[in-house]
Amino acid sequence: MLAALPLVYAVRVAAQPAAPYRVAWVSMDQASANPPMLTAFRAGMADLGYVEGKNLVIDTWWGAGSSERLEQMTGDILRAQPDVIVT
């Protein structure tokens, strides 16, 4: 029975869902209802099997036309610990 415990533990660990991938979407644009580039990015990721709410989180960061504003957000973006930053 003791010999089976590591196997039971390994099966439980393998059964846990993986953490979703985090993407920081950083743009100079204004936040809008349907930014075309972000819409295309989401569609491309879905084609690859990455779906928001399932295995993907996209955090959006908008500069509203100001590079200075994005520079001020740099620390917050990095503290969010994204897996990748898309600009």
Buried (B, 14 or more C-beta within 10 A) or exposed (E): EEEEEEEEEEEEEEEEEEEBBBBBBBBEBEEEEEBEEBEEBBEEBEEEEBEEEEBBBBBEBBBEEEEEEBEEBEEEBEEBEBEEBEE
